[in-house]
Amino acid sequence: MRCVLIQNIIFKTQAGVKSSRWRTDSEIVSAAVKGPLGSASVFLQKYKKGLLRETWSAYLGMQQESCEAKNLPTYPGPNKMRDCYCTVNLDQEEVFRTKIVEKSLCPFYGEDFYCEIPRTFRHLSFYIFDRDVFRRDSIIGKVAIQKEDLQKYHNRDTWFQLQHVDADSEVQGKVHLELRLSEVITDTGVVCHKLATRVLECQGLPIVNGQCDPYATVTLAGPSRSEAKKTKVKKKTNNPHFDEVFYFEVTRPSSYNKKSHFDIEDVDEVDKMEIRVDLWNASNLKFGDEFLGELRLPLKFLRQSSSYEAWYFLQPRDNGNKSLKPDDLGSLRLNVVYTEDHVFSSDYYSPLRDLLLKSADVEPVSASAAHILGEVCREKQEAAIPLVRLFLHYGRIVPFISAIANAEVKRTQDPNTIFRGNSLTSKCIDETMKLAGMHYLQVTLKPIIDEICQVHKPCEIDPVKLKDGENLENNRENLRQYVDRIFTVITKSGVSCPTVMCDIFFSLRESAAKRFQGDLDVRYTAVSSFIFLRFFAPAILSPNLFQLTPHHPDPQTSRTLTLISKTIQTLGSLSKSKSANFKESYMATFYDYFNEQKYADAVKNFLDLISSSGRRDHKSIEQPILLKEGFMIKRAQGRKRFGMKNFKKRWFRLTNHEFTYQKSKGDHPLCSIPIENILAVERLEEESFKMKNMFQVIQPERRVLYIQANNCVEAKDWIDILTKVSQCNKKRLTVYHPSAYLNGHWLCCKATADNTPGCTPCTGGLPANIQLDIDGDRETERIYSLFNLYMPKLEKMQEACGSKSVYDGPEEEEYSTFIIDDPKETYKTLKLIIEGVGTLEQEHAQYKRDKFKKTKYGSQEHPIGDKSFQTYIRQQSEISAHSI
């Protein structure tokens, strides 16, 4: 399983209201086998009263090439095989689940997953489950990686041993404590010491079996004593506010000694004592209350200070259980990519950004900053992603891709290999199609993909794989009909192809035709290699990755889609001998159905349309575009003044026309909200209904629909897309109530009138464009980070530009990896890049020094036990000592 985790510490150093936004990262996805990542994932940060507020976001992704487990323990039954699936969890919150691989002890999971993580976390965990149709699925084992350890496994495949899952080790959250050790003089004049323990609150406790009713026990424990006290139970919250104080007698009354607060006997006793805080989930089940985490603090640290107040991370319970051998549970292969980006305000990036944006105008383009980035990066993909987004953001993507494509075509010797390599041009076009073409795929392919997934017609044409009772000729006919229909909708969809893609295809067509004037087909193959091979075929093969289906196709449907994808890819290739493209004889036989000139003519007409000069959409798409759908829980809006306002599970559906919900998928809508009636979409504070992951859709006349998503990632996705589609509504609100109106008043501002204007500014700054939402500053910061990472290569390239061999003779072997058409121009650009990167590096170093001075260990942001912060402090101390 390959995972991308990109944590972004976002800060804008200018005061005032400013928003930061970007799309999700997809650094590891190759467009030849993967498709677009879907609609933009948006992150917005707020500033209040002109004060800077730091915030962060993380990204996750998985790629199917390295997604597997091996040597799982056998099932204690006759067949010994297991039906396993894997979940991805942030601490204990599940955010993704793979499909079930049946009857295997070495399952391979072909799943891709990307999301933006809207909260902090301590562990990235992977659980392997065995499905049980009669009882709850059982956990085989897990891999838990601490956030601070992710860098150790950066961008390399690693086999992790599965660990046993013990309820006492499943811990998350933090607790806020205040301890005070004081002397008490009794009526008889002797002194004893008492400890006051104040449990203020907890945050981020896990939800167990769908509920969390926490309480805390506080225990003073020593070698010969143990005294425990308990807080009240807080119902339906994983962020409980206790604010309860407990008193303990620490030492026996003794004669007061001015030299020490303790006599000799008591000092030894106190040093061995500890205060222990345990968090529990009150349960009505017969198995008892569930352990949520604990904290152990030795009392001897209070001898330096009689009062201490801090936040602490909860820890797992050390119960002395012996773990089994590491290889007892099997292993899981993971690849983790971890980076951290600090984003300044726009003016910091002006020199580097301007240098990048003029890349399309540099002659030759190989001497431009953007092309140089592609030369020094280890993978072209990591350069293409931020470059494409930056150029799209500033409207320069078409001239840039045209420039680098034209340069690549000039270097190509064989027209049959045009754009077939993993060049910067190919990767940039792949990324552009991902960003701009998602809704084009939705309109074109989704209806028939839905039918294929629902009807389950048998389409297997491999005689070896035929099931009992299946007829080969019937299967071929079923498959032929599907291929015919998909081919028809694709070749008739030219008018719906996004303009930016058409402009790029026009440029590719012209460059290829000019370079290979004797090959009349090259103008078609240059375009078909992208639109069919890297766009439509992967979307058919894995529709769930392109948001064409909400779930993973079952094995039979997946096989049908694989056969269709192979055929469509070959139909679009326009190769001379298409039957030779298939290694399997049954595929070559099946393709004989399509060996007619009308198919080649249809492909050429389609390619002509999407790559014609000056082509523009002549009409808008009238049918609604489905943007997102799925089950969530909603609270009744209260259409009647007196009526039940309970919570119910409903199927929600969002198009670019309306937001609806119905009892089940496919039913008639119970409620329909036109997009123009969505006045704001905001999070709802948990205290309103004691429920997590809730948000509100505000409508005219202050009507509010309260909705609970399944997890934090899904809640954020819904908020983002709903905000985007309604951003241009003329009557959008500027203020809202972050809490609900209950018991005759707003919980947030205590106003009693239900039509009282909101008390908090609305989230804003998102554009109405559904397809693209990019932060140019963040992308420039990412490019700076890449240049900084590959600085040795930049310096080596600069050295190569001054090498006599570059000017007068064959390049030396150590420089042969760089494309340097004009050493003088390339040297000038490299000098500017290195200067710009150096300036930004100084700004980052100064920021870290300032943050190091201001940060307090034990604060709510950095609780005691935060190993990543401890590592940060150690690094900064080493840097400071080195500078001194």
MARVEXNU-655967 format. One line per 10 residues: for each residue x, y, z of C-alpha. Coordinates in steps of 0.25 Angstrom, whole numbers, plus 5000, padded with zeros to 4 digits. Layout:
% MARVEXNU-655967
X Y Z ~ ... $
This chain:
% MARVEXNU-655967
5000 5000 5000 ~ 5006 5013 4996 ~ 5002 5025 5004 ~ 5005 5040 5002 ~ 5004 5049 5014 ~ 5007 5063 5012 ~ 5006 5072 5024 ~ 5005 5087 5021 ~ 5008 5097 5032 ~ 5001 5109 5026 $
5003 5123 5030 ~ 5001 5136 5023 ~ 5010 5147 5030 ~ 5001 5159 5026 ~ 4990 5163 5035 ~ 4975 5164 5031 ~ 4965 5154 5025 ~ 4972 5145 5015 ~ 4969 5131 5010 ~ 4978 5120 5006 $
4973 5109 4996 ~ 4978 5098 4988 ~ 4975 5084 4982 ~ 4979 5071 4987 ~ 4993 5066 4984 ~ 4995 5054 4975 ~ 5010 5053 4974 ~ 5011 5038 4972 ~ 5000 5035 4961 ~ 5004 5032 4947 $
4993 5036 4937 ~ 4997 5024 4929 ~ 4990 5015 4939 ~ 4983 5025 4948 ~ 4972 5036 4946 ~ 4968 5049 4952 ~ 4967 5051 4967 ~ 4953 5057 4966 ~ 4948 5071 4970 ~ 4956 5081 4977 $
4959 5079 4991 ~ 4959 5092 4998 ~ 4965 5097 5011 ~ 4962 5111 5017 ~ 4969 5118 5028 ~ 4963 5129 5036 ~ 4969 5141 5043 ~ 4961 5148 5054 ~ 4963 5163 5059 ~ 4976 5164 5050 $
4984 5154 5058 ~ 4991 5143 5051 ~ 4986 5129 5053 ~ 4994 5117 5049 ~ 4987 5105 5043 ~ 4991 5092 5036 ~ 4986 5082 5027 ~ 4990 5068 5023 ~ 4988 5059 5010 ~ 4987 5044 5009 $
4988 5035 4997 ~ 4990 5021 4993 ~ 4994 5015 4980 ~ 4991 5001 4976 ~ 5005 4996 4971 ~ 5010 4994 4985 ~ 4997 4991 4993 ~ 4998 4977 4998 ~ 4999 4968 5011 ~ 5006 4954 5012 $
5007 4942 5021 ~ 4994 4945 5029 ~ 4991 4935 5039 ~ 4982 4924 5034 ~ 4967 4923 5038 ~ 4964 4913 5048 ~ 4955 4905 5039 ~ 4955 4895 5028 ~ 4959 4904 5016 ~ 4969 4912 5025 $
4967 4924 5015 ~ 4962 4938 5019 ~ 4953 4949 5013 ~ 4961 4962 5017 ~ 4961 4977 5015 ~ 4969 4988 5020 ~ 4965 5001 5026 ~ 4973 5014 5027 ~ 4971 5022 5040 ~ 4975 5035 5046 $
4978 5030 5061 ~ 4965 5022 5062 ~ 4956 5029 5052 ~ 4954 5021 5039 ~ 4955 5030 5027 ~ 4957 5019 5016 ~ 4954 5004 5014 ~ 4959 4996 5003 ~ 4951 4985 4995 ~ 4950 4971 5001 $
4960 4961 4995 ~ 4954 4947 4997 ~ 4960 4934 5000 ~ 4975 4939 5001 ~ 4986 4940 5012 ~ 4994 4949 5003 ~ 4983 4959 4998 ~ 4986 4970 4988 ~ 4978 4983 4989 ~ 4976 4991 4976 $
4971 5003 4982 ~ 4975 5018 4981 ~ 4971 5028 4992 ~ 4974 5043 4994 ~ 4968 5052 5004 ~ 4971 5065 5011 ~ 4972 5063 5026 ~ 4966 5074 5034 ~ 4971 5072 5048 ~ 4984 5068 5055 $
4987 5053 5058 ~ 4997 5045 5065 ~ 4997 5032 5057 ~ 4995 5028 5043 ~ 4989 5014 5045 ~ 4986 5002 5036 ~ 4977 4991 5041 ~ 4975 4977 5034 ~ 4961 4971 5036 ~ 4955 4958 5033 $
4941 4958 5029 ~ 4931 4950 5037 ~ 4917 4950 5031 ~ 4910 4945 5044 ~ 4918 4953 5054 ~ 4926 4966 5055 ~ 4938 4966 5046 ~ 4951 4962 5054 ~ 4964 4970 5054 ~ 4976 4962 5049 $
4986 4972 5052 ~ 4991 4987 5050 ~ 5002 4996 5046 ~ 5003 5009 5053 ~ 5013 5019 5049 ~ 5015 5031 5058 ~ 5014 5044 5051 ~ 5028 5048 5055 ~ 5033 5035 5049 ~ 5027 5037 5035 $
5040 5043 5030 ~ 5048 5031 5033 ~ 5040 5023 5022 ~ 5040 5035 5012 ~ 5037 5030 4998 ~ 5042 5016 4999 ~ 5035 5003 5000 ~ 5035 4997 5014 ~ 5030 4984 5019 ~ 5024 4986 5033 $
5021 4974 5042 ~ 5006 4974 5047 ~ 5005 4976 5062 ~ 4994 4971 5071 ~ 4982 4980 5074 ~ 4980 4981 5089 ~ 4968 4990 5094 ~ 4978 4996 5104 ~ 4987 5001 5093 ~ 4976 5008 5085 $
4978 5022 5090 ~ 4977 5036 5085 ~ 4973 5050 5091 ~ 4979 5059 5101 ~ 4976 5064 5115 ~ 4977 5077 5122 ~ 4982 5076 5137 ~ 4986 5086 5148 ~ 4994 5080 5160 ~ 4996 5088 5173 $
5005 5082 5185 ~ 5002 5090 5197 ~ 5006 5090 5212 ~ 4995 5089 5222 ~ 4997 5093 5237 ~ 4987 5085 5246 ~ 4981 5090 5259 ~ 4992 5083 5267 ~ 5003 5091 5259 ~ 5008 5079 5251 $
5010 5080 5236 ~ 5005 5070 5225 ~ 5005 5071 5210 ~ 4993 5071 5201 ~ 4991 5070 5186 ~ 4980 5077 5179 ~ 4978 5070 5165 ~ 4969 5078 5155 ~ 4964 5071 5143 ~ 4959 5082 5134 $
4956 5076 5120 ~ 4960 5066 5110 ~ 4960 5067 5094 ~ 4960 5057 5083 ~ 4956 5044 5091 ~ 4952 5032 5082 ~ 4938 5029 5079 ~ 4935 5014 5083 ~ 4924 5007 5076 ~ 4918 5020 5071 $
4917 5027 5085 ~ 4926 5034 5095 ~ 4921 5036 5110 ~ 4935 5039 5116 ~ 4939 5040 5131 ~ 4952 5041 5138 ~ 4958 5034 5150 ~ 4969 5040 5158 ~ 4978 5031 5166 ~ 4989 5035 5176 $
4998 5022 5176 ~ 5010 5018 5184 ~ 5017 5005 5188 ~ 5008 5003 5200 ~ 4995 5011 5196 ~ 4985 5014 5185 ~ 4974 5024 5186 ~ 4965 5027 5174 ~ 4954 5037 5171 ~ 4944 5039 5160 $
4938 5050 5152 ~ 4924 5051 5147 ~ 4921 5044 5133 ~ 4919 5054 5122 ~ 4909 5049 5112 ~ 4911 5049 5096 ~ 4924 5056 5095 ~ 4938 5053 5092 ~ 4943 5067 5097 ~ 4938 5067 5111 $
4939 5079 5120 ~ 4940 5073 5135 ~ 4947 5084 5143 ~ 4946 5076 5156 ~ 4957 5077 5167 ~ 4961 5065 5176 ~ 4969 5066 5188 ~ 4979 5055 5193 ~ 4987 5055 5206 ~ 5002 5052 5202 $
5010 5051 5215 ~ 5007 5048 5229 ~ 5006 5060 5239 ~ 5020 5062 5245 ~ 5028 5072 5252 ~ 5031 5084 5242 ~ 5045 5084 5237 ~ 5050 5097 5231 ~ 5061 5091 5223 ~ 5051 5082 5215 $
5037 5081 5213 ~ 5038 5066 5215 ~ 5045 5058 5226 ~ 5055 5047 5221 ~ 5045 5036 5222 ~ 5034 5044 5214 ~ 5044 5049 5203 ~ 5046 5034 5199 ~ 5032 5031 5200 ~ 5028 5043 5191 $
5038 5040 5181 ~ 5032 5027 5179 ~ 5018 5032 5178 ~ 5010 5036 5165 ~ 4997 5042 5161 ~ 4990 5034 5150 ~ 4978 5039 5142 ~ 4970 5029 5134 ~ 4960 5032 5124 ~ 4948 5023 5122 $
4936 5022 5113 ~ 4924 5018 5121 ~ 4917 5006 5115 ~ 4904 4999 5117 ~ 4909 4986 5112 ~ 4912 4975 5121 ~ 4927 4975 5117 ~ 4929 4988 5125 ~ 4934 5001 5122 ~ 4945 5003 5111 $
4958 5009 5114 ~ 4962 5021 5106 ~ 4976 5025 5111 ~ 4984 5028 5123 ~ 4994 5038 5129 ~ 5004 5035 5139 ~ 5012 5047 5146 ~ 5022 5044 5157 ~ 5020 5054 5169 ~ 5035 5057 5170 $
5035 5067 5159 ~ 5026 5075 5168 ~ 5037 5077 5178 ~ 5043 5088 5169 ~ 5030 5095 5167 ~ 5018 5094 5176 ~ 5008 5097 5165 ~ 5008 5092 5151 ~ 4998 5093 5139 ~ 4999 5087 5125 $
4993 5078 5114 ~ 4997 5064 5113 ~ 4995 5053 5102 ~ 4988 5041 5107 ~ 4997 5028 5107 ~ 4993 5014 5105 ~ 4993 5005 5118 ~ 5005 4997 5121 ~ 4999 4984 5125 ~ 5011 4975 5124 $
5004 4966 5113 ~ 5015 4958 5105 ~ 5013 4961 5090 ~ 5014 4949 5080 ~ 5026 4947 5071 ~ 5026 4958 5060 ~ 5024 4949 5049 ~ 5012 4942 5055 ~ 5002 4952 5048 ~ 5008 4954 5034 $
5013 4968 5029 ~ 5008 4979 5020 ~ 5016 4987 5010 ~ 5015 5002 5010 ~ 5021 5014 5003 ~ 5020 5027 5011 ~ 5023 5041 5005 ~ 5024 5052 5015 ~ 5027 5067 5013 ~ 5024 5080 5020 $
5021 5093 5014 ~ 5022 5107 5020 ~ 5014 5117 5012 ~ 5017 5132 5013 ~ 5009 5143 5007 ~ 5010 5146 4992 ~ 5021 5157 4992 ~ 5031 5147 4998 ~ 5029 5139 4985 ~ 5029 5149 4974 $
5043 5148 4969 ~ 5043 5132 4968 ~ 5028 5132 4963 ~ 5031 5143 4952 ~ 5043 5135 4948 ~ 5035 5122 4946 ~ 5023 5129 4939 ~ 5031 5134 4928 ~ 5037 5120 4925 ~ 5028 5119 4913 $
5034 5132 4906 ~ 5049 5127 4909 ~ 5057 5123 4897 ~ 5060 5112 4897 ~ 5050 5106 4907 ~ 5061 5097 4912 ~ 5067 5109 4919 ~ 5054 5113 4926 ~ 5052 5111 4941 ~ 5041 5102 4940 $
5048 5093 4930 ~ 5060 5093 4939 ~ 5051 5088 4951 ~ 5047 5076 4942 ~ 5062 5073 4939 ~ 5067 5073 4954 ~ 5055 5066 4960 ~ 5056 5051 4962 ~ 5042 5048 4957 ~ 5036 5057 4946 $
5023 5055 4953 ~ 5027 5063 4966 ~ 5031 5075 4957 ~ 5019 5074 4948 ~ 5008 5075 4959 ~ 5012 5089 4965 ~ 5016 5094 4951 ~ 5003 5091 4945 ~ 4995 5097 4956 ~ 5003 5110 4957 $
5002 5112 4942 ~ 4987 5109 4942 ~ 4985 5118 4953 ~ 4991 5130 4945 ~ 4985 5126 4932 ~ 4998 5122 4925 ~ 4997 5106 4924 ~ 4994 5106 4909 ~ 5007 5114 4905 ~ 5015 5107 4915 $
5011 5093 4910 ~ 5012 5097 4896 ~ 5026 5101 4898 ~ 5031 5089 4905 ~ 5023 5080 4895 ~ 5029 5086 4883 ~ 5043 5085 4888 ~ 5041 5070 4891 ~ 5035 5067 4877 ~ 5047 5074 4871 $
5056 5064 4879 ~ 5047 5052 4875 ~ 5053 5043 4863 ~ 5042 5033 4861 ~ 5027 5037 4860 ~ 5023 5024 4866 ~ 5029 5028 4880 ~ 5024 5042 4880 ~ 5020 5046 4895 ~ 5021 5031 4899 $
5032 5034 4910 ~ 5030 5039 4924 ~ 5035 5053 4920 ~ 5031 5066 4927 ~ 5022 5069 4915 ~ 5014 5056 4917 ~ 5013 5058 4932 ~ 5009 5072 4931 ~ 4998 5069 4921 ~ 4993 5057 4930 $
4992 5066 4942 ~ 4984 5077 4934 ~ 4974 5066 4929 ~ 4972 5062 4944 ~ 4969 5076 4948 ~ 4961 5081 4936 ~ 4954 5068 4931 ~ 4947 5062 4943 ~ 4933 5067 4940 ~ 4935 5064 4925 $
4937 5049 4930 ~ 4925 5050 4939 ~ 4916 5055 4927 ~ 4922 5045 4917 ~ 4924 5032 4924 ~ 4916 5032 4937 ~ 4902 5027 4932 ~ 4907 5015 4925 ~ 4917 5011 4936 ~ 4906 5012 4946 $
4898 5002 4937 ~ 4910 4992 4936 ~ 4911 4992 4951 ~ 4897 4990 4954 ~ 4892 4980 4943 ~ 4904 4970 4945 ~ 4903 4964 4931 ~ 4914 4953 4929 ~ 4924 4958 4919 ~ 4936 4948 4921 $
4942 4944 4907 ~ 4954 4936 4912 ~ 4949 4922 4910 ~ 4958 4917 4922 ~ 4951 4927 4932 ~ 4937 4924 4928 ~ 4928 4920 4939 ~ 4918 4908 4939 ~ 4906 4911 4931 ~ 4912 4923 4923 $
4911 4924 4908 ~ 4923 4929 4901 ~ 4916 4935 4890 ~ 4906 4942 4899 ~ 4917 4948 4907 ~ 4924 4953 4894 ~ 4911 4960 4890 ~ 4909 4966 4904 ~ 4923 4972 4903 ~ 4922 4976 4889 $
4909 4984 4892 ~ 4916 4991 4904 ~ 4928 4995 4896 ~ 4920 5000 4885 ~ 4912 5009 4894 ~ 4924 5014 4901 ~ 4931 5017 4888 ~ 4919 5024 4883 ~ 4917 5033 4895 ~ 4932 5037 4895 $
4933 5040 4880 ~ 4921 5048 4881 ~ 4925 5056 4893 ~ 4935 5065 4886 ~ 4927 5078 4888 ~ 4927 5076 4903 ~ 4943 5074 4904 ~ 4948 5085 4913 ~ 4954 5097 4905 ~ 4968 5097 4912 $
4969 5082 4908 ~ 4965 5085 4893 ~ 4975 5097 4892 ~ 4986 5087 4897 ~ 4982 5077 4887 ~ 4982 5087 4876 ~ 4997 5090 4880 ~ 5001 5076 4880 ~ 4995 5073 4867 ~ 5001 5085 4860 $
5015 5082 4866 ~ 5014 5067 4862 ~ 5009 5070 4848 ~ 5020 5080 4845 ~ 5031 5071 4850 ~ 5027 5058 4843 ~ 5021 5064 4830 ~ 5022 5050 4823 ~ 5013 5043 4833 ~ 4998 5047 4832 $
4994 5039 4844 ~ 5004 5046 4854 ~ 4994 5058 4856 ~ 4984 5048 4861 ~ 4993 5039 4869 ~ 4999 5051 4877 ~ 4985 5054 4882 ~ 4980 5040 4884 ~ 4991 5036 4892 ~ 4986 5045 4903 $
4971 5046 4902 ~ 4969 5030 4900 ~ 4982 5024 4906 ~ 4983 5033 4918 ~ 4969 5039 4920 ~ 4957 5030 4916 ~ 4963 5016 4917 ~ 4968 5018 4932 ~ 4954 5024 4936 ~ 4947 5012 4930 $
4957 5002 4937 ~ 4956 5009 4951 ~ 4943 5017 4951 ~ 4944 5019 4966 ~ 4957 5026 4965 ~ 4950 5036 4956 ~ 4938 5038 4965 ~ 4929 5031 4954 ~ 4925 5020 4965 ~ 4924 5022 4980 $
4930 5008 4983 ~ 4940 4998 4978 ~ 4934 4990 4966 ~ 4932 4975 4970 ~ 4942 4965 4963 ~ 4932 4961 4952 ~ 4929 4976 4949 ~ 4944 4980 4950 ~ 4947 4969 4940 ~ 4937 4974 4930 $
4942 4988 4931 ~ 4956 4983 4929 ~ 4952 4977 4916 ~ 4945 4989 4911 ~ 4956 4998 4915 ~ 4966 4989 4907 ~ 4957 4990 4894 ~ 4954 5005 4895 ~ 4969 5008 4897 ~ 4972 5000 4884 $
4961 5006 4877 ~ 4966 5020 4880 ~ 4981 5017 4876 ~ 4979 5016 4861 ~ 4990 5007 4860 ~ 4993 4999 4847 ~ 4992 4985 4852 ~ 4982 4986 4864 ~ 4980 4971 4866 ~ 4995 4970 4869 $
4993 4979 4881 ~ 4987 4968 4889 ~ 4995 4957 4895 ~ 4983 4949 4898 ~ 4977 4942 4885 ~ 4963 4943 4891 ~ 4964 4958 4891 ~ 4969 4958 4876 ~ 4957 4950 4872 ~ 4948 4959 4879 $
4954 4971 4873 ~ 4950 4966 4859 ~ 4936 4972 4862 ~ 4942 4986 4861 ~ 4951 4984 4849 ~ 4942 4993 4841 ~ 4946 5007 4835 ~ 4934 5014 4842 ~ 4941 5012 4855 ~ 4954 5019 4850 $
4946 5030 4844 ~ 4939 5033 4857 ~ 4952 5034 4864 ~ 4958 5043 4854 ~ 4946 5052 4854 ~ 4946 5052 4869 ~ 4961 5056 4870 ~ 4959 5066 4859 ~ 4948 5073 4867 ~ 4955 5073 4880 $
4968 5078 4874 ~ 4963 5088 4864 ~ 4968 5103 4864 ~ 4959 5112 4871 ~ 4950 5101 4876 ~ 4940 5106 4887 ~ 4928 5100 4894 ~ 4916 5104 4885 ~ 4906 5101 4896 ~ 4906 5099 4911 $
4903 5085 4917 ~ 4888 5085 4920 ~ 4887 5072 4928 ~ 4891 5073 4943 ~ 4905 5069 4946 ~ 4906 5060 4958 ~ 4917 5065 4968 ~ 4915 5056 4980 ~ 4906 5047 4987 ~ 4905 5037 4999 $
4898 5034 5012 ~ 4899 5044 5023 ~ 4890 5047 5036 ~ 4881 5059 5035 ~ 4873 5066 5046 ~ 4859 5071 5042 ~ 4858 5085 5038 ~ 4845 5088 5045 ~ 4836 5092 5034 ~ 4824 5091 5044 $
4825 5099 5056 ~ 4821 5088 5065 ~ 4827 5075 5060 ~ 4838 5064 5062 ~ 4852 5069 5059 ~ 4859 5056 5060 ~ 4872 5050 5053 ~ 4870 5041 5041 ~ 4879 5034 5031 ~ 4877 5039 5017 $
4884 5038 5003 ~ 4889 5052 4999 ~ 4891 5056 4985 ~ 4898 5069 4980 ~ 4898 5074 4965 ~ 4901 5087 4959 ~ 4886 5090 4960 ~ 4881 5085 4973 ~ 4884 5078 4987 ~ 4874 5067 4990 $
4872 5056 5000 ~ 4864 5043 4999 ~ 4861 5031 5008 ~ 4870 5022 4999 ~ 4878 5023 4986 ~ 4869 5024 4974 ~ 4856 5028 4982 ~ 4848 5041 4980 ~ 4855 5053 4987 ~ 4849 5056 5000 $
4855 5070 5000 ~ 4861 5078 4989 ~ 4869 5091 4991 ~ 4873 5099 4979 ~ 4887 5103 4978 ~ 4883 5118 4978 ~ 4876 5116 4992 ~ 4889 5111 4999 ~ 4893 5124 5006 ~ 4904 5118 5014 $
4911 5105 5017 ~ 4918 5104 5031 ~ 4923 5095 5041 ~ 4914 5093 5053 ~ 4920 5093 5067 ~ 4920 5079 5074 ~ 4913 5085 5087 ~ 4900 5087 5079 ~ 4896 5073 5078 ~ 4908 5066 5085 $
4911 5060 5071 ~ 4924 5060 5063 ~ 4926 5064 5048 ~ 4914 5072 5047 ~ 4911 5084 5037 ~ 4900 5093 5034 ~ 4893 5097 5020 ~ 4887 5111 5023 ~ 4875 5115 5014 ~ 4866 5127 5012 $
4857 5131 5024 ~ 4868 5126 5034 ~ 4864 5111 5031 ~ 4876 5102 5034 ~ 4878 5088 5030 ~ 4888 5081 5040 ~ 4896 5069 5035 ~ 4905 5059 5041 ~ 4916 5053 5032 ~ 4922 5039 5035 $
4936 5045 5038 ~ 4944 5057 5038 ~ 4950 5055 5023 ~ 4936 5053 5018 ~ 4930 5065 5025 ~ 4941 5074 5019 ~ 4939 5069 5005 ~ 4924 5072 5006 ~ 4926 5086 5012 ~ 4936 5089 5001 $
4928 5085 4989 ~ 4915 5091 4995 ~ 4922 5104 4997 ~ 4928 5104 4983 ~ 4915 5102 4976 ~ 4908 5113 4984 ~ 4919 5123 4984 ~ 4913 5133 4974 ~ 4899 5133 4980 ~ 4895 5148 4981 $
4889 5147 4995 ~ 4900 5139 5001 ~ 4901 5142 5016 ~ 4913 5149 5022 ~ 4911 5145 5037 ~ 4905 5132 5043 ~ 4903 5125 5056 ~ 4913 5114 5058 ~ 4904 5107 5068 ~ 4889 5102 5067 $
4876 5109 5072 ~ 4871 5101 5083 ~ 4862 5103 5095 ~ 4859 5117 5091 ~ 4872 5123 5089 ~ 4885 5122 5080 ~ 4895 5114 5088 ~ 4907 5122 5082 ~ 4902 5137 5085 ~ 4890 5134 5094 $
4881 5142 5086 ~ 4867 5138 5088 ~ 4860 5142 5074 ~ 4862 5131 5064 ~ 4864 5142 5053 ~ 4875 5149 5060 ~ 4887 5151 5050 ~ 4899 5142 5051 ~ 4910 5145 5061 ~ 4922 5140 5054 $
4927 5144 5040 ~ 4925 5133 5029 ~ 4936 5126 5022 ~ 4938 5132 5009 ~ 4948 5134 4998 ~ 4945 5122 4989 ~ 4943 5123 4975 ~ 4930 5118 4968 ~ 4938 5110 4958 ~ 4935 5096 4961 $
4947 5090 4954 ~ 4959 5098 4959 ~ 4963 5104 4972 ~ 4978 5106 4974 ~ 4986 5115 4983 ~ 4998 5120 4975 ~ 5006 5124 4987 ~ 5005 5109 4992 ~ 5009 5104 4979 ~ 5021 5113 4978 $
5025 5109 4992 ~ 5025 5095 4987 ~ 5034 5098 4975 ~ 5043 5105 4985 ~ 5044 5093 4994 ~ 5047 5084 4981 ~ 5058 5094 4977 ~ 5064 5094 4991 ~ 5063 5079 4992 ~ 5071 5077 4979 $
5081 5089 4981 ~ 5093 5080 4979 ~ 5087 5076 4965 ~ 5085 5091 4962 ~ 5099 5094 4965 ~ 5104 5083 4957 ~ 5096 5087 4945 ~ 5101 5101 4947 ~ 5115 5095 4947 ~ 5112 5088 4934 $
5108 5101 4927 ~ 5122 5106 4929 ~ 5128 5093 4925 ~ 5136 5094 4912 ~ 5131 5081 4908 ~ 5117 5086 4907 ~ 5121 5097 4898 ~ 5132 5090 4889 ~ 5130 5076 4890 ~ 5123 5064 4895 $
5117 5065 4909 ~ 5124 5059 4920 ~ 5117 5047 4926 ~ 5114 5053 4939 ~ 5106 5064 4932 ~ 5099 5056 4921 ~ 5087 5055 4929 ~ 5083 5070 4927 ~ 5077 5076 4914 ~ 5085 5089 4912 $
5082 5095 4898 ~ 5088 5108 4902 ~ 5098 5108 4913 ~ 5099 5124 4914 ~ 5083 5126 4916 ~ 5082 5113 4925 ~ 5094 5119 4934 ~ 5086 5132 4935 ~ 5073 5125 4939 ~ 5081 5116 4949 $
5087 5128 4956 ~ 5074 5135 4958 ~ 5067 5122 4963 ~ 5079 5119 4973 ~ 5078 5134 4978 ~ 5062 5133 4980 ~ 5063 5120 4987 ~ 5074 5125 4996 ~ 5065 5137 5000 ~ 5053 5129 5003 $
5062 5119 5011 ~ 5067 5131 5020 ~ 5052 5135 5022 ~ 5048 5121 5027 ~ 5060 5120 5036 ~ 5056 5133 5043 ~ 5042 5128 5044 ~ 5046 5116 5051 ~ 5055 5123 5060 ~ 5044 5133 5064 $
5034 5121 5066 ~ 5044 5114 5075 ~ 5045 5125 5084 ~ 5030 5127 5086 ~ 5026 5112 5087 ~ 5022 5106 5100 ~ 5024 5091 5103 ~ 5011 5087 5110 ~ 5002 5096 5103 ~ 4989 5092 5096 $
4996 5092 5082 ~ 5008 5084 5087 ~ 5004 5075 5099 ~ 5014 5068 5107 ~ 5017 5055 5100 ~ 5017 5062 5087 ~ 5030 5054 5081 ~ 5030 5062 5068 ~ 5031 5075 5076 ~ 5042 5069 5085 $
5049 5066 5072 ~ 5047 5080 5067 ~ 5053 5086 5080 ~ 5065 5077 5079 ~ 5068 5081 5065 ~ 5066 5096 5068 ~ 5075 5094 5080 ~ 5086 5088 5071 ~ 5084 5098 5061 ~ 5086 5109 5071 $
5098 5103 5077 ~ 5104 5101 5064 ~ 5102 5116 5060 ~ 5108 5120 5073 $
